[in-house]
Amino acid sequence: MAQVRAPEIRTARDRLGLSRELLSRALDVSTRSIERWELRGSGAVSADTQRRLATVSEIADLAREVYGEDVPSFMATPRRSLGMRTPREALAHGDLDAVRQVLINALEGHWA
């Protein structure tokens, strides 16, 4: 089991404007787990959860790099490449890789 670090979770969650509930859906864990990780500073998680946490953190970093202070607007705008869902909705349904790819494409200048 890998360890999760609270500051990284909170930073990514804040940057993307996600509630604990939405982040818990993206990670397929309970809201209580998110709360416990943030309050206690760390906790043991499965390899799959650690991978998903790393992806959320990468999404937060990419969003800031591409959109700067306009990340909230990005998160609320429906995208054709996400089936006309917003990135927030896609994350809530666990489609982390799709949101990550939208940001990679934007970083490379391929807007969709």
N, C-alpha and C positions, 0 to 999 in steps of 0.2 A: 504494500500500500504506500502510495506517495503522500506527501504532506502538502496541504493547501495553505497559502499565506494570506491572511486577512487583508493587509493593505492592497494587495493586487486585486482581490475580489471587489473591494469597495471602490477602488479607483476605476476599474473597468465598468462596474455597475453605474457609478456616478457619471462617467464620461458618456455612456450610452443612454443615460436617462432611464434605466430599468429599475423597476421595483424589485424587491426581494422575490415576490411571487413570479414575476416574469423571468427573472434569472433562474429561479428554481425549475421552471418549465423548460428553459433552454438546456439546463444541465441534467434534467430528469432526476431531480432530487427534491426533497421536501423544502418548503419555505423555512421550516424550523432549522434545517441543516445550514442554510445560508445565514440565518440569524446567529446560530451557534458559532459558525466559522468566523463571522465578523466580530462577534463579541469576545470570543476566547483567543483569537489570534491564529489558531491553526487547528488542524484536525486531519485524521487519516481519511483518504478517499481512494476509491478504486482507480485503476489505470485508465479506464474509460472516462471517468469523471475528471481526472487530471487532464486528459487530452482535451476534453470539452472546455474546461477552464482555460487552458492555454489558448484554445481557439477564440474564446470570448475576449481574452486579453489582447490577442492579436487583432481582432476586429476593432476593439476600442482604439488601439494604437493606429491602425490604418485609417479609421474614420477621422481621427484627429489630424493625421497627416494630410489627408485629402480635403477635408471640409473645415478644418480649423475650429473656430467657435460656432460654426453652423451645423455641428453634428446633430442637434435636436431636429433640425429641418430635414436632414438626410434620413433620420430614423422614422420620420412621420410621412415621408413621401412614397407613394406606391411606385413600384418598379416593374417594368415589363418583364425583366429577366427573373423576377420573383413571382411571376403569375399575377401581377398587379396587386400584390400584397406589399405592405410597408416592411422595411427591414425589422422593425419592432415585432410585427406579426410573424414574420418568418422565423425570427429567433424564438418566439414563444412556442412555435411548432417544432422547434429543434433543428431547423434548417440552417445551422451555423455555417456549414461549408458554402452554401449558396450565397449567404450574405458576405462572407469572406471573399468569394470570387467576384462579387459586384464591386467591392472596394479595390481589389487587385486590378480589375479591368479599368476602373476609374483612375487609379494611380498610373496605369500605363497609357491613359488617354483614350480608352475605349468606353465611351459613355453609353449606358443603356438603361 
